[in-house]
């Protein structure tokens, strides 16, 4: 007979009731567990592990509907799982998402395969959901420098091609940076696949990282072509106005037209070859972009003029007056090139932050090899090498000080102007400057793993990202060029059939003017240029923003949650008060307690010892040592008994406290932990210990609350009395106390359900789910790698001033983006109708195509120049509020 064993509802293992580690009765049913850990998880939240009651199987039609809805599959590696119950947790969490058809999670393979409806949710939402459960999907992120883009339509075509690949989570193409940032699952997509997708979109290709020499070479090439084009255009203008120049006034117009043809041909087909080539490639891919508009407009003017030059009889037979527009074709090419030249220089200034960071990198390192010191290229430094740094030199890579001490200037990375003292055991960061002494450090990170390399990578990815506000511009860019071509054709038809004589001339000029004045570039550059400058400026102040979306959301925040330990506080217990009894001095009491604690590993004991060391107190030697769990220690010192511990220990030992318990209560109300010290059964005094607030925490909280009108909340696992005392010192009124590490994300969610836009500021591993849940997660760079990975904004170091500074930067950047978008939309909305001749019936105003070309060229430059104003941004510091 087969005996069916009950299963552990948490991990799914079969459990014999007689051998179970525990059981729980829930809703009339008894559940058995294979381990105390599983029982603890179940007792905390039973509903999480119980399947719903079985229902009737769905009909074939219902199954069919569901199968059709879930048409995409996302295959992801997932890190952080420790047992099969973790896989089950992820599976249940994903199954609860609307739009997920089926989710299979394998603990053995550390991967998840999710079948979902792409119309209901995106891969990005699925990844966020897994992060909120406390696990970490491993996705690759790569920045692809792309050559060949000329306008917003190009960027959109490449984006569409990348997103069509199965396994691509997110693709964002930045026209200003000429880069694509792609997030993808390495299980489905390779770097080669991404490059092929870019090439398939048109005349684009992925190149190596565009370093300064390559950018400069492109700029010089553009400048050379512009100068030649400008010289030829000046000659063309002189020829077009030959009647006003005595030396050539008598030359036959026929010969003048021949000369103009010869001068204009290289301007169009050599200088303007990039526009013609781009238009041809776009045509082959059945699309249109800025190149199309320029090529059609200039070619139309050129061909019309060529026909008049070589076949003037055609015009005579039609009763038309002969005009040529070589000057129009040449001027359009020249002015647009001038715009591109200025735009290129402005874009280079917009991405200056990356170059500044790259300039910080050190070229060589002085390494110990045996008993010698040798200078080697920094690329040859290996982990474990001992590197020597002398006064005034830069630290070449990351490491830990082994010999010597010094003060190191870290301002170039953290924004902190005061040098930081370094001694053996302290970490040093590559690219920082050694100010005074010499030291030797052991390398811990080299190459792409160094802190500076990671910062450069993060800033580059952020500068290549897009903000959600760009979506409207992207949608318009997708139909912009075809719509402009249609408007130009309608304009030509109306002027040709209904316009005054000579109708063909009016029709042609207005047709060209409409094509040329339309500027999809301004739309494409409005958001990315501001994000490039904004994220770069943030990096200068030690604020690393992971993308345009984080930057945009930050300006809408109205609630800031600070984790207490390690975020608002130093995260390390320190002696705050030394209160001796009548018979001892403060120094004597501290020496007595520190000598007793020498054998203790307790954090409070270590805090007392460190304070004694700071004051230069020489500790004695005890004869006996006994740890009393949960209460304190007992030590025999010079034949006398010393007790150090809490109130309970003193009461059990019958120590007469002589009213000291009243002082202890006052200290506890301030969030401090009182430690009683007794000598030979007589109270010797109290030493208070607390995790103290960071120096600028009250000023930052005051700036956020009073200066910026934000709601500030402190989150803590401490009891309500201690948490409230710390919050009061920081000037924070709202406190969430006694919050378990696993419930931090739920507290964030609770505030979000009230309609609040929440930022979570934290630094520990247990903060990671809350950072992922928050609208904006802000991690301190001094915290754990997991917290930093889960955040949207990372503050280098642990200076809280970065929180208000990041919000100020976000607001300033968003204001700039809105100004840019307003100008781009207003320019095109007003410019195109004027170019079409809408003002002619009332005021007789028509727009010359050359004026249209100048307006088009400088519209892009104006957008980039407005973004460059962000370089003057300076955050308002907390001490000014």
SEKOLLO-684636 format. One line per field, with one value per residue (C-alpha): x, y, z; residue number from 1; residue in one letter. Coordinates in steps of 0.02 Angstrom, whole numbers, plus 50000, padded with zeros to 5 digits. Layout:
u <- X;... .
v <- Y;... .
w <- Z;... .
num <- NUM;... .
residu <- A;... .
This chain:
u <- 50000;50069;50072;50055;50167;50119;50228;50314;50212;50368;50498;50386;50483;50389;50387;50343;50233;50331;50498;50439;50538;50374;50192;50065;49875;49800;49616;49577;49722;49890;50048;50215;50389;50559;50656;50628;50673;50528;50409;50464;50433;50261;50208;50257;50141;50044;49943;50103;50140;49966;49894;49714;49579;49575;49451;49369;49491;49473;49384;49482;49422;49481;49649;49663;49628;49761;49888;49860;49877;50045;50151;50324;50449;50581;50725;50833;50975;50925;51049;51017;50920;50981;50856;50707;50587;50668;50624;50446;50434;50488;50368;50220;50268;50278;50118;50026;50076;49935;49989;50101;50040;50165;50328;50456;50596;50741;50847;50975;51002;50973;50859;50679;50575;50422;50284;50193;50080;50188;50035;50002;50178;50357;50514;50571;50417;50455;50635;50574;50452;50592;50700;50558;50553;50735;50820;50928;50901;51070;51051;51191;51201;51307;51339;51355;51433;51341;51398;51282;51137;51079;50908;50777;50705;50872;50875;50698;50735;50885;50784;50647;50773;50854;50689;50632;50764;50698;50791;50816;50744;50768;50847;50874;50961;51031;51054;51157;51280;51273;51255;51132;51111;51044;50991;50974;50972;51137;51040;50953;51055;51239;51336;51351;51160;51146;51273;51181;51017;51092;51161;50993;50907;51000;51169;51223;51360;51426;51603;51732;51711;51726;51878;51933;52050;51910;51785;51913;51949;51762;51750;51900;51828;51663;51753;51856;51701;51611;51753;51760;51571;51567;51700;51607;51442;51514;51570;51397;51314;51427;51381;51195;51206;51319;51217;51282;51467;51544;51681;51559;51403;51435;51458;51315;51193;51213;51398;51361;51237;51368;51491;51361;51323;51509;51526;51365;51393;51535;51440;51291;51376;51538;51505;51324;51359;51317;51140;51117;51190;51084;50926;50964;50990;50830;50737;50805;50737;50570;50587;50630;50734;50817;50932;50778;50714;50881;50918;50746;50745;50920;50909;50743;50821;50977;50884;50765;50916;51008;50858;50853;51041;51048;50870;50812;50698;50583;50546;50526;50398;50300;50298;50400;50532;50699;50767;50902;50922;51099;51127;50980;51045;51223;51170;51057;51200;51322;51207;51156;51340;51373;51234;51307;51479;51415;51306;51455;51559;51415;51380;51563;51549;51390;51484;51632;51599;51654;51815;51851;51830;51939;52074;52085;52151;52333;52453;52588;52610;52765;52758;52871;52953;53059;53173;53154;53026;52983;52868;52749;52595;52439;52364;52497;52457;52383;52277;52390;52531;52610;52606;52709;52631;52735;52675;52587;52560;52394;52339;52341;52210;52099;52175;52206;52345;52476;52618;52630;52495;52442;52300;52218;52118;51960;51870;51877;51763;51664;51656;51724;51862;51939;52077;52040;52168;52226;52315;52349;52186;52100;52041;52110;52027;52117;52136;52134;52286;52407;52441;52572;52653;52707;52618;52613;52448;52396;52289;52114;52036;52115;52058;51870;51836;51909;51794;51835;51804;51634;51590;51636;51531;51383;51390;51408;51255;51155;51201;51141;50972;50806;50680;50495;50457;50549;50413;50300;50444;50487;50308;50303;50476;50411;50286;50371;50469;50330;50209;50327;50351;50161;50141;50278;50189;50023;50110;50184;50016;49920;50047;50064;49878;49812;49963;50007;50121;50255;50166;50303;50434;50326;50279;50461;50528;50392;50409;50596;50567;50445;50565;50715;50639;50568;50688;50672;50846;50783;50653;50784;50910;50791;50796;50961;51074;50998;51016;51198;51241;51134;51204;51380;51356;51289;51448;51551;51460;51472;51294;51283;51114;51079;50966;50848;50696;50772;50817;50639;50550;50663;50588;50414;50464;50366;50420;50597;50624;50792;50849;50924;51074;51220;51120;51068;51189;51372;51323;51449;51422;51523;51543;51439;51439;51556;51474;51587;51530;51603;51758;51825;51871;51808;51977;51987;51811;51850;52014;51926;51788;51904;52025;51877;51813;51982;51924;51754;51706;51541;51518;51479;51638;51740;51667;51732;51905;51915;51871;52009;52134;52082;52119;52287;52241;52353;52247;52282;52281;52140;52163;51994;51860;51680;51550;51370;51258;51130;51189;51374;51544;51630;51818;51946;52069;52209;52111;51953;51791;51733;51560;51514;51337;51154;51032;50976;51154;51173;51007;51049;51218;51137;51237;51178;51158;51135;51007;51108;50957;50874;51021;51014;50830;50869;51007;50891;50760;50893;50919;51079;51125;51183;51321;51341;51515;51540;51700;51697;51505;51500;51436;51583;51484;51391;51459;51328;51349;51250;51254;51276;51201;51309;51369;51260;51105;51004;51049;51002;50836;50800;50838;50723;50580;50587;50688;50608;50439;50462;50396;50540;50520;50646;50638;50715;50712;50742;50608;50495;50579;50755;50701;50600;50748;50865;50735;50710;50897;50890;50737;50625;50447;50385;50458;50425;50498;50518;50516;50592;50720;50602;50460;50550;50485;50308;50321;50376;50230;50109;50160;50147;49969;49928;49978;50151;50305;50434;50624;50711;50886;50985;51151;51133;51090;50922;50882;50894;50709;50650;50767;50695;50515;50535;50498;50680;50806;50956;51104;51256;51413;51495;51362;51351;51364;51190;51113;51204;51148;50965;50966;50924;51043;51208;51295;51484;51541;51414;51377;51189;51200;51187;51002;50938;51070;51006;50827;50882;50979;50827;50714;50839;50864;50677;50649;50782;50705;50533;50608;50695;50539;50434;50558;50569;50379;50348;50482;50410;50228;50256;50397;50317;50155;50255;50369;50214;50159;50014;50056;50062;49875;49874;50047;50133;50267;50359;50506;50662;50731;50901;50821;50732;50899;50977;50829;50837;51024;51018;50864;50968;51110;50992;50925;51101;51157;51010;51058;51237;51173;51155;51345;51326;51218;51274;51173;51111;51197;51105;51196;51122;50943 .
v <- 50000;50172;50297;50479;50588;50769;50902;51050;51199;51307;51200;51060;50917;50763;50760;50620;50691;50589;50662;50839;50985;51068;51091;51232;51223;51346;51359;51189;51099;51045;51080;50993;51064;50989;51126;51267;51393;51335;51340;51517;51577;51495;51565;51741;51736;51573;51636;51665;51478;51404;51370;51424;51293;51188;51250;51169;51153;51292;51255;51233;51404;51486;51402;51463;51642;51636;51559;51694;51833;51771;51781;51826;51729;51807;51694;51766;51710;51747;51769;51764;51599;51489;51346;51277;51382;51539;51475;51442;51618;51695;51584;51634;51817;51817;51718;51856;51985;52028;51975;51830;51668;51547;51560;51420;51453;51331;51338;51217;51319;51487;51546;51596;51575;51688;51680;51846;51962;52105;52217;52202;52223;52245;52143;52289;52268;52083;52120;52249;52122;51995;52128;52175;51992;52011;51922;51989;51953;51953;52056;52123;52307;52372;52542;52536;52688;52707;52795;52865;52942;53114;53143;53077;52962;52870;52842;52776;52653;52581;52570;52474;52352;52317;52294;52168;52044;51913;51934;52123;52198;52380;52480;52667;52761;52933;53045;53174;53046;52941;52787;52648;52578;52400;52286;52104;51926;51840;51676;51739;51878;51904;52063;52007;51997;52176;52240;52151;52227;52402;52371;52304;52469;52568;52646;52629;52531;52498;52567;52561;52689;52863;52930;53111;53090;53013;53147;53281;53199;53200;53383;53431;53337;53428;53594;53562;53521;53674;53792;53725;53732;53910;53971;53892;53962;54138;54120;54051;54203;54321;54231;54235;54423;54455;54605;54701;54666;54772;54646;54507;54608;54594;54405;54310;54233;54066;54059;54119;53975;53851;53917;53906;53726;53682;53767;53694;53514;53477;53567;53450;53287;53296;53410;53355;53172;53119;53185;53101;52936;52938;52974;52830;52706;52765;52742;52564;52528;52609;52748;52933;53045;53216;53165;53136;53312;53395;53283;53306;53495;53531;53406;53482;53657;53588;53488;53632;53747;53618;53601;53790;53793;53659;53662;53844;53814;53710;53865;53977;53857;53854;54042;54037;54160;54071;54068;53962;53920;53856;53981;53905;53726;53776;53891;53756;53630;53759;53823;53649;53601;53755;53700;53525;53598;53704;53561;53442;53561;53592;53404;53376;53504;53418;53254;53338;53248;53081;53157;53238;53069;52982;53114;53064;52892;52860;52797;52712;52635;52609;52425;52325;52180;52086;52216;52340;52471;52477;52591;52491;52536;52535;52401;52279;52300;52141;52107;52079;52191;52310;52488;52633;52808;52962;53138;53229;53071;52997;52828;52718;52585;52533;52446;52437;52528;52408;52526;52710;52842;53000;53120;53086;53211;53122;53280;53234;53085;53129;53319;53328;53459;53402;53269;53101;53025;52851;52722;52534;52442;52590;52582;52698;52737;52750;52928;53012;53120;53083;53247;53224;53059;52906;52740;52566;52484;52312;52316;52244;52302;52336;52377;52383;52334;52492;52619;52752;52631;52586;52770;52805;52656;52712;52893;52835;52722;52862;52985;52861;52835;52920;53003;52956;53136;53098;52973;53107;53176;52998;52964;53126;53091;52924;53009;53178;53159;53073;53207;53347;53270;53260;53442;53493;53401;53483;53652;53627;53575;53721;53850;53772;53762;53909;54023;54183;54189;54120;53979;53847;53960;53995;53812;53754;53881;53848;53660;53671;53791;53670;53523;53621;53713;53555;53501;53328;53355;53482;53354;53219;53325;53410;53276;53182;53336;53394;53219;53210;53374;53340;53166;53229;53374;53251;53147;53303;53315;53130;53092;52945;52940;52776;52845;52975;52892;52910;53090;53130;53042;53125;53297;53231;53159;53218;53089;53038;52885;52870;52706;52744;52631;52674;52803;52939;52872;52824;52640;52609;52622;52761;52820;52978;53005;52958;52990;52939;52916;53030;52927;52919;53037;53014;52949;52824;52760;52740;52648;52531;52487;52474;52358;52247;52243;52190;52010;52051;52048;52136;52296;52399;52337;52378;52555;52581;52515;52627;52780;52738;52716;52884;52968;52880;52781;52633;52483;52368;52177;52075;51908;51827;51858;51795;51843;51844;51823;51960;52056;52102;52043;52004;52034;52020;52162;52185;52072;52179;52128;52237;52221;52306;52280;52327;52369;52188;52131;52265;52217;52030;52067;52179;52334;52494;52615;52769;52847;52810;52722;52893;52955;52793;52822;52998;52929;52792;52923;53006;52843;52795;52630;52653;52534;52524;52498;52434;52410;52291;52295;52486;52589;52670;52761;52750;52748;52787;52717;52759;52749;52936;53040;53093;53270;53345;53236;53370;53505;53393;53344;53528;53574;53437;53480;53670;53719;53601;53561;53372;53244;53154;52986;52886;52696;52591;52419;52495;52508;52659;52755;52740;52774;52928;52997;52980;53056;53202;53238;53238;53351;53217;53205;53048;52883;52703;52602;52414;52376;52207;52204;52103;52227;52384;52364;52343;52510;52593;52512;52570;52752;52730;52667;52835;52918;52975;52978;52895;52895;52768;52810;52660;52570;52389;52221;52220;52390;52320;52264;52432;52526;52426;52456;52645;52762;52816;52712;52811;52709;52771;52721;52673;52537;52361;52318;52242;52404;52505;52384;52399;52589;52719;52849;52814;52942;52919;52905;52930;53117;53142;53312;53216;53181;53363;53399;53256;53320;53499;53435;53336;53489;53597;53465;53437;53625;53629;53479;53561;53722;53623;53526;53685;53768;53614;53596;53783;53801;53664;53709;53890;53868;53740;53840;54000;53908;53841;54023;54039;54224;54268;54304;54438;54514;54447;54362;54211;54121;54107;53927;53996;54079;53914;53823;53946;53929;53738;53735;53849;53769;53618;53727;53828;53669;53604;53776;53787;53617;53676;53806;53660;53659;53812;53713;53723;53636;53740;53666;53622;53751;53887;53834 .
w <- 50000;49951;50093;50036;50145;50181;50099;50180;50109;50101;50012;49945;50026;50092;50282;50400;50541;50668;50609;50569;50641;50687;50639;50626;50624;50501;50450;50521;50436;50508;50410;50443;50413;50372;50465;50591;50454;50345;50493;50536;50357;50353;50522;50467;50313;50285;50137;50039;50033;50011;49840;49806;49811;49652;49523;49373;49229;49100;48938;48777;48720;48881;48866;48689;48740;48873;48758;48628;48758;48823;48667;48735;48839;48950;49002;49142;49256;49437;49580;49767;49780;49924;49919;49823;49929;49854;49680;49739;49811;49646;49549;49657;49654;49464;49447;49540;49409;49288;49115;49166;49090;49164;49262;49285;49410;49429;49586;49512;49352;49438;49300;49270;49111;49109;48979;48976;48877;48810;48795;48982;49053;48998;49038;49145;49258;49277;49329;49455;49527;49555;49638;49756;49812;49865;49718;49579;49393;49306;49150;49042;49004;48860;48782;48592;48507;48340;48183;48049;48146;48088;48169;48290;48156;48144;48331;48328;48187;48280;48441;48352;48275;48444;48535;48405;48468;48588;48751;48742;48901;48861;48721;48722;48581;48620;48468;48563;48633;48473;48583;48621;48796;48789;48931;48880;48943;48902;48886;48729;48648;48610;48573;48391;48379;48440;48313;48172;48228;48221;48045;47987;48028;47893;47859;48040;48122;48296;48316;48453;48593;48518;48607;48594;48442;48338;48389;48347;48177;48137;48188;48081;47931;47953;47969;47810;47708;47777;47731;47552;47538;47606;47482;47335;47397;47403;47221;47176;47257;47160;46999;47042;47070;46918;46864;47015;46983;46843;46800;46756;46712;46525;46523;46443;46571;46481;46526;46702;46723;46660;46790;46927;46878;46891;47061;47135;47081;47206;47344;47320;47271;47373;47522;47532;47492;47671;47650;47479;47539;47696;47596;47476;47618;47702;47538;47522;47697;47650;47777;47781;47893;47898;47755;47648;47678;47639;47488;47408;47438;47373;47229;47172;47165;47079;46946;46909;46886;46780;46665;46644;46609;46474;46406;46415;46266;46378;46481;46329;46251;46413;46425;46587;46639;46663;46842;46918;47104;47119;47259;47355;47341;47390;47533;47608;47611;47682;47818;47874;47882;47988;48105;48115;48150;48295;48356;48356;48461;48580;48598;48638;48778;48839;48862;48947;49111;49037;48972;49140;49225;49097;49119;49302;49255;49297;49163;49270;49442;49551;49603;49720;49631;49758;49839;49694;49647;49461;49360;49250;49144;49251;49135;49197;49382;49456;49608;49759;49697;49824;49753;49820;49821;49861;49910;49768;49664;49610;49677;49519;49564;49710;49861;50048;50141;50212;50264;50307;50323;50233;50193;50025;49923;49860;49801;49617;49651;49808;49798;49977;49986;50152;50131;50213;50332;50278;50387;50374;50343;50259;50078;49944;49777;49610;49538;49710;49756;49897;49987;50125;50177;50079;50093;50017;49973;49911;49754;49767;49603;49434;49256;49229;49409;49487;49565;49434;49289;49364;49385;49203;49147;49251;49189;49008;49027;49108;48971;48840;48924;48893;49008;48993;48941;48777;48724;48650;48547;48490;48435;48335;48260;48196;48080;48065;47903;47801;47864;47811;47638;47620;47673;47549;47406;47452;47461;47287;47215;47291;47232;47059;47022;47125;47148;47054;46902;46889;46983;46953;47032;47184;47200;47190;47315;47444;47419;47457;47604;47688;47669;47733;47881;47962;48099;48176;48252;48379;48437;48450;48546;48668;48804;48779;48782;48947;49021;48963;49047;49201;49237;49203;49324;49454;49438;49477;49644;49685;49627;49506;49419;49330;49193;49126;49205;49380;49344;49289;49434;49564;49529;49575;49745;49896;50028;50078;50189;50277;50349;50520;50545;50432;50335;50457;50586;50573;50590;50728;50918;51000;51179;51202;51391;51535;51704;51850;52030;52163;52195;52014;51872;51694;51636;51779;51744;51558;51595;51716;51591;51440;51533;51582;51403;51329;51320;51246;51061;51092;50986;51142;51225;51069;51072;51250;51204;51049;51152;51276;51134;51061;51228;51242;51398;51434;51480;51628;51635;51712;51801;51764;51634;51627;51496;51562;51407;51383;51536;51532;51597;51763;51779;51920;51910;52038;52157;52139;52053;51910;51830;51667;51604;51602;51742;51757;51798;51932;52012;52013;52093;52224;52177;52262;52115;52225;52106;51948;51872;51851;51748;51648;51607;51543;51433;51365;51321;51213;51117;51209;51290;51472;51531;51721;51794;51972;52073;52222;52230;52228;52081;51990;51856;51690;51513;51380;51203;51047;50860;50834;50695;50549;50569;50431;50457;50552;50425;50276;50358;50392;50211;50144;50261;50274;50123;49996;50075;50074;50197;50284;50373;50474;50463;50603;50681;50853;50984;50973;51116;51045;50866;50917;51015;50864;50747;50866;50862;50671;50668;50593;50658;50571;50632;50578;50722;50755;50568;50528;50385;50275;50302;50243;50065;50132;50225;50063;49973;50109;50082;49893;49911;49991;49828;49883;49770;49882;49884;49996;50059;50125;50126;50183;50104;50192;50113;49935;49917;49986;49867;49721;49780;49799;49654;49672;49770;49835;49898;49989;49895;50061;50080;50009;49824;49830;49893;49760;49623;49677;49680;49548;49618;49706;49816;49816;49997;50136;50129;50146;50060;49897;49930;49917;49785;49675;49689;49648;49497;49439;49448;49354;49219;49195;49180;49043;48952;48952;48883;48745;48698;48697;48578;48465;48452;48436;48302;48192;48227;48172;48046;47929;47895;47867;47744;47655;47625;47747;47776;47590;47562;47700;47705;47550;47656;47588;47668;47562;47567;47620;47772;47807;47801;47924;48042;48031;48064;48215;48295;48344;48405;48515;48599;48637;48697;48817;48888;48912;49037;49159;49172;49285;49409;49590;49726;49871;50024;50184;50291;50178;50206 .
num <- 1;2;3;4;5;6;7;8;9;10;11;12;13;14;15;16;17;18;19;20;21;22;23;24;25;26;27;28;29;30;31;32;33;34;35;36;37;38;39;40;41;42;43;44;45;46;47;48;49;50;51;52;53;54;55;56;57;58;59;60;61;62;63;64;65;66;67;68;69;70;71;72;73;74;75;76;77;78;79;80;81;82;83;84;85;86;87;88;89;90;91;92;93;94;95;96;97;98;99;100;101;102;103;104;105;106;107;108;109;110;111;112;113;114;115;116;117;118;119;120;121;122;123;124;125;126;127;128;129;130;131;132;133;134;135;136;137;138;139;140;141;142;143;144;145;146;147;148;149;150;151;152;153;154;155;156;157;158;159;160;161;162;163;164;165;166;167;168;169;170;171;172;173;174;175;176;177;178;179;180;181;182;183;184;185;186;187;188;189;190;191;192;193;194;195;196;197;198;199;200;201;202;203;204;205;206;207;208;209;210;211;212;213;214;215;216;217;218;219;220;221;222;223;224;225;226;227;228;229;230;231;232;233;234;235;236;237;238;239;240;241;242;243;244;245;246;247;248;249;250;251;252;253;254;255;256;257;258;259;260;261;262;263;264;265;266;267;268;269;270;271;272;273;274;275;276;277;278;279;280;281;282;283;284;285;286;287;288;289;290;291;292;293;294;295;296;297;298;299;300;301;302;303;304;305;306;307;308;309;310;311;312;313;314;315;316;317;318;319;320;321;322;323;324;325;326;327;328;329;330;331;332;333;334;335;336;337;338;339;340;341;342;343;344;345;346;347;348;349;350;351;352;353;354;355;356;357;358;359;360;361;362;363;364;365;366;367;368;369;370;371;372;373;374;375;376;377;378;379;380;381;382;383;384;385;386;387;388;389;390;391;392;393;394;395;396;397;398;399;400;401;402;403;404;405;406;407;408;409;410;411;412;413;414;415;416;417;418;419;420;421;422;423;424;425;426;427;428;429;430;431;432;433;434;435;436;437;438;439;440;441;442;443;444;445;446;447;448;449;450;451;452;453;454;455;456;457;458;459;460;461;462;463;464;465;466;467;468;469;470;471;472;473;474;475;476;477;478;479;480;481;482;483;484;485;486;487;488;489;490;491;492;493;494;495;496;497;498;499;500;501;502;503;504;505;506;507;508;509;510;511;512;513;514;515;516;517;518;519;520;521;522;523;524;525;526;527;528;529;530;531;532;533;534;535;536;537;538;539;540;541;542;543;544;545;546;547;548;549;550;551;552;553;554;555;556;557;558;559;560;561;562;563;564;565;566;567;568;569;570;571;572;573;574;575;576;577;578;579;580;581;582;583;584;585;586;587;588;589;590;591;592;593;594;595;596;597;598;599;600;601;602;603;604;605;606;607;608;609;610;611;612;613;614;615;616;617;618;619;620;621;622;623;624;625;626;627;628;629;630;631;632;633;634;635;636;637;638;639;640;641;642;643;644;645;646;647;648;649;650;651;652;653;654;655;656;657;658;659;660;661;662;663;664;665;666;667;668;669;670;671;672;673;674;675;676;677;678;679;680;681;682;683;684;685;686;687;688;689;690;691;692;693;694;695;696;697;698;699;700;701;702;703;704;705;706;707;708;709;710;711;712;713;714;715;716;717;718;719;720;721;722;723;724;725;726;727;728;729;730;731;732;733;734;735;736;737;738;739;740;741;742;743;744;745;746;747;748;749;750;751;752;753;754;755;756;757;758;759;760;761;762;763;764;765;766;767;768;769;770;771;772;773;774;775;776;777;778;779;780;781;782;783;784;785;786;787;788;789;790;791;792;793;794;795;796;797;798;799;800;801;802;803;804;805;806;807;808;809;810;811;812;813;814;815;816;817;818;819;820;821;822;823;824;825;826;827;828;829;830;831;832;833;834;835;836;837;838;839;840;841;842;843;844;845;846;847;848;849;850;851;852;853;854;855;856;857;858;859;860;861;862;863;864;865;866;867;868;869;870;871;872;873;874;875;876;877;878;879;880;881 .
residu <- X;X;X;X;X;X;X;X;X;X;X;X;X;X;X;X;X;X;X;X;X;X;X;X;X;X;X;X;X;X;X;X;X;X;X;X;X;X;X;X;X;X;X;X;X;X;X;X;X;X;X;X;X;X;X;X;X;X;X;X;X;X;X;X;X;X;X;X;X;X;X;X;X;X;X;X;X;X;X;X;X;X;X;X;X;X;X;X;X;X;X;X;X;X;X;X;X;X;X;X;X;X;X;X;X;X;X;X;X;X;X;X;X;X;X;X;X;X;X;X;X;X;X;X;X;X;X;X;X;X;X;X;X;X;X;X;X;X;X;X;X;X;X;X;X;X;X;X;X;X;X;X;X;X;X;X;X;X;X;X;X;X;X;X;X;X;X;X;X;X;X;X;X;X;X;X;X;X;X;X;X;X;X;X;X;X;X;X;X;X;X;X;X;X;X;X;X;X;X;X;X;X;X;X;X;X;X;X;X;X;X;X;X;X;X;X;X;X;X;X;X;X;X;X;X;X;X;X;X;X;X;X;X;X;X;X;X;X;X;X;X;X;X;X;X;X;X;X;X;X;X;X;X;X;X;X;X;X;X;X;X;X;X;X;X;X;X;X;X;X;X;X;X;X;X;X;X;X;X;X;X;X;X;X;X;X;X;X;X;X;X;X;X;X;X;X;X;X;X;X;X;X;X;X;X;X;X;X;X;X;X;X;X;X;X;X;X;X;X;X;X;X;X;X;X;X;X;X;X;X;X;X;X;X;X;X;X;X;X;X;X;X;X;X;X;X;X;X;X;X;X;X;X;X;X;X;X;X;X;X;X;X;X;X;X;X;X;X;X;X;X;X;X;X;X;X;X;X;X;X;X;X;X;X;X;X;X;X;X;X;X;X;X;X;X;X;X;X;X;X;X;X;X;X;X;X;X;X;X;X;X;X;X;X;X;X;X;X;X;X;X;X;X;X;X;X;X;X;X;X;X;X;X;X;X;X;X;X;X;X;X;X;X;X;X;X;X;X;X;X;X;X;X;X;X;X;X;X;X;X;X;X;X;X;X;X;X;X;X;X;X;X;X;X;X;X;X;X;X;X;X;X;X;X;X;X;X;X;X;X;X;X;X;X;X;X;X;X;X;X;X;X;X;X;X;X;X;X;X;X;X;X;X;X;X;X;X;X;X;X;X;X;X;X;X;X;X;X;X;X;X;X;X;X;X;X;X;X;X;X;X;X;X;X;X;X;X;X;X;X;X;X;X;X;X;X;X;X;X;X;X;X;X;X;X;X;X;X;X;X;X;X;X;X;X;X;X;X;X;X;X;X;X;X;X;X;X;X;X;X;X;X;X;X;X;X;X;X;X;X;X;X;X;X;X;X;X;X;X;X;X;X;X;X;X;X;X;X;X;X;X;X;X;X;X;X;X;X;X;X;X;X;X;X;X;X;X;X;X;X;X;X;X;X;X;X;X;X;X;X;X;X;X;X;X;X;X;X;X;X;X;X;X;X;X;X;X;X;X;X;X;X;X;X;X;X;X;X;X;X;X;X;X;X;X;X;X;X;X;X;X;X;X;X;X;X;X;X;X;X;X;X;X;X;X;X;X;X;X;X;X;X;X;X;X;X;X;X;X;X;X;X;X;X;X;X;X;X;X;X;X;X;X;X;X;X;X;X;X;X;X;X;X;X;X;X;X;X;X;X;X;X;X;X;X;X;X;X;X;X;X;X;X;X;X;X;X;X;X;X;X;X;X;X;X;X;X;X;X;X;X;X;X;X;X;X;X;X;X;X;X;X;X;X;X;X;X;X;X;X;X;X;X;X;X;X;X;X;X;X;X;X;X;X;X;X;X;X;X;X;X;X;X;X;X;X;X;X;X;X;X;X;X;X;X;X;X;X;X;X;X;X;X;X;X;X;X;X;X;X;X;X;X;X;X;X;X;X;X;X;X;X;X;X;X;X;X;X;X;X;X;X;X;X;X;X;X;X;X;X;X .
